[in-house]
Amino acid sequence: MQTLDEENLNDRNQDVYRDFRRLVFKNFRDIKKVSNYAIELGISVKQLSEICNKRSGKSPLSIIYKQFILEAKRLLNNNLSAKEVAYNLKFEDPAHFSKFFKKLTDQSPSQFQKIQA
């Protein structure tokens, strides 16, 4: 049985996790560093990492990356080129975006588009 303090901490952690997910969804193009999200939430990077790992089994960075990939796939499905997607997601170099996409999905943006067609 949980104590009142543990319940309050769990509620607070759930609120922080929910707020983090909302911030990522809203700001992932502009805020790429976990430390910036932690500052925005008023907690340490370590606390944010612990909360994310307990709530999702994932690190804050992997949650941010997942949002990038979801949006990239959505844009690629709308027939944007990899270069257009890269600039839409605020990557300075389209080649960096392609490497990022391939590393996280095991396929290049063009391969993804061919499979989806």
N, C-alpha and C positions, 0 to 999 in steps of 0.2 A: 504494500500500500504506500502511495506517495504522500509525502508531507506537503503542507501548503506551500512551503518555499520551493519544493521541487516542481509542483504544479505551476507556480508562477514563472519559474525559470523555463519550463517547457513551453508555456504560452508565449513568453518573451522570445524564445528561440524560434518558435513557429512564426511569430510576427516578423522577426528579422529575416528569416528565410523567405517569407512571402514578399517582403519589401525588396529584398535583393533580387528576386526573380522579376519583379515589376521594373526595377531600375535597369536590369540587363535588357529586358524586352524593349524598354523605351530608349536606352542610351548606348546600346552595344556598338553602334557605329562610331561614336565619339569617345566613349570611355572604355579603354581596352585593358587597363591595369586593375588587378584585384585590389591593390592598395587604395585606388581612388574610390572604389565602391565601399570599402571598409570605412574610409573617412566620411563618405556621404551618410553611412549608416551609424556613425559614431561609435564604432567598435574597432578592435585590432584585426589585422589580417589573420592572425592565429584564431581568434574567436570566430571570424567569418568562415574560415576553413573547417573548424570543428562543427559548426552549425550545419554547413552544407553537407559535410560527410555524414553526420548523424541523420539528416533529413532525407538525403538523396543517394548517399553512397558515392557522391562525386565531389570533386574539388570545385571551388569557385571558378577557376580558369576553364575547366572542362565545361561548365555550364555556359560560360561566355562563348566559348568556341562552338558549342552546340547551337547557340542562337545564330551565330554567323553562318553555320552550315545550313540550318533550316532556311534562313533568308536567301542564301546563295542558291539553294535548290529551287526555291520558289521563283527567283528571278530567272534562273536558267530555264525553268519550265515555261516561262513567258517569252522564250526565244531571244533573250538578251545574249549577247556574246560574252565570253569570259572576261574580256577587257571591260565591257560596259558594267558587268557585275562587280568587277574589282573596284572600279571607280565609284560605283553606287555604294559599296561597302567601305569606302574611304581607305582602300589600300593604295599606297603611293605607286606601287609597281605591280602591274598585272601578272608578271611572272611569279612574284611572291604570293599573290592570291592563288594562282594555279598550284604551286607547291603546297600551300596550306591546305587547299581543298583535297588534293590527292593524298596528302599525309593522313587526313582525318576520314576520308571516305574510300581509300584504296582505288580511286579512279580519277581521271582528269575531268575537268569541267566538260570538255567535248565528249568524252566517253559517257559521262552521265547523261548528256543531252541525247546522244544516239540511243541509249538504252530506253530513255523515256519517250522517244518518238514513236 
